[in-house]
């Protein structure tokens, strides 16, 4: 299965997500947060640096729970990359 390349907007959104999660992590170590979320440190590193711009929903849900973030609030802070909804605003 070939994966469709991401658009520049989708890559930007992934980098923005990574910055938000990094800020929410604060002084906690990557190892601590990753262990509490049940993911590897390398996966967390890749998400925070934007190298995984479209992480799995359950991965983000686990990180939000560990970081005490609301999924709804997180979603509202991300740029909209859906052309049909971007035109409506």
NORTACOR-V866073 format. One record per residue. RES is the residue in three letters. PHI is phi in degrees with one decimal (none if undefined). PSI is psi in radians with two decimals (none if undefined). D_FIRST is the distance of its C-alpha to the first C-alpha in whole Angstrom. Layout:
res	phi	psi	d_first
RES	PHI	PSI	D_FIRST
RES	PHI	PSI	D_FIRST
This chain:
res	phi	psi	d_first
UNK	none	2.24	0
UNK	-94.2	2.31	4
UNK	-87.9	2.34	6
UNK	-69.4	2.30	10
UNK	-60.2	2.54	13
UNK	-77.2	2.61	15
UNK	-78.0	2.82	19
UNK	-57.3	-0.62	22
UNK	-65.7	-0.69	23
UNK	-66.7	-0.67	20
UNK	-65.1	-0.73	21
UNK	-61.2	-0.72	24
UNK	-63.0	-0.70	24
UNK	-63.8	-0.70	22
UNK	-67.0	-0.67	25
UNK	-64.5	-0.77	27
UNK	-57.4	-0.80	26
UNK	-59.7	-0.74	26
UNK	-64.3	-0.70	30
UNK	-63.6	-0.76	31
UNK	-67.6	-0.68	30
UNK	-62.6	-0.75	32
UNK	-64.2	-0.69	35
UNK	-68.3	-0.50	35
UNK	-67.8	-0.54	34
UNK	58.5	-2.24	38
UNK	-86.2	-0.07	39
UNK	-68.7	2.53	37
UNK	-76.2	2.72	36
UNK	-59.9	-0.71	32
UNK	-61.7	-0.72	32
UNK	-66.1	-0.85	34
UNK	-65.1	-0.78	32
UNK	-61.3	-0.78	29
UNK	-62.7	-0.77	31
UNK	-65.0	-0.54	32
UNK	-87.7	-0.16	29
UNK	76.6	0.51	27
UNK	-125.3	2.94	25
UNK	-80.6	2.73	25
UNK	-61.0	-0.68	27
UNK	-64.1	-0.67	24
UNK	-63.6	-0.79	22
UNK	-61.6	-0.76	25
UNK	-58.7	-0.78	26
UNK	-66.2	-0.65	22
UNK	-67.0	-0.81	23
UNK	-65.0	-0.51	26
UNK	-93.8	-0.01	25
UNK	83.2	0.11	23
UNK	-74.8	-0.31	20
UNK	-118.2	1.50	18
UNK	-74.7	-0.28	19
UNK	-129.8	1.21	17
UNK	-66.8	2.78	18
UNK	-62.5	2.54	17
UNK	-54.3	-0.81	20
UNK	-67.6	-0.47	22
UNK	-67.3	-0.81	22
UNK	-66.5	-0.68	24
UNK	-61.1	-0.74	26
UNK	-65.3	-0.73	27
UNK	-64.4	-0.73	28
UNK	-61.2	-0.71	30
UNK	-64.0	-0.80	32
UNK	-65.1	-0.67	33
UNK	-90.0	0.06	34
UNK	57.2	0.81	36
UNK	-109.7	2.55	34
UNK	-85.5	2.29	33
UNK	-59.6	-0.69	30
UNK	-62.7	-0.81	31
UNK	-63.8	-0.72	33
UNK	-61.1	-0.80	30
UNK	-62.4	-0.64	28
UNK	-67.3	-0.46	31
UNK	-85.4	-0.21	32
UNK	-84.9	2.51	28
UNK	-62.4	2.51	28
UNK	-80.9	2.13	27
UNK	-108.0	0.08	24
UNK	-87.2	1.97	23
UNK	-58.3	-0.58	25
UNK	-70.4	-0.60	27
UNK	-85.5	-0.47	28
UNK	-66.3	-0.58	29
UNK	-71.9	-0.48	31
UNK	-75.7	-0.34	33
UNK	-90.3	none	35
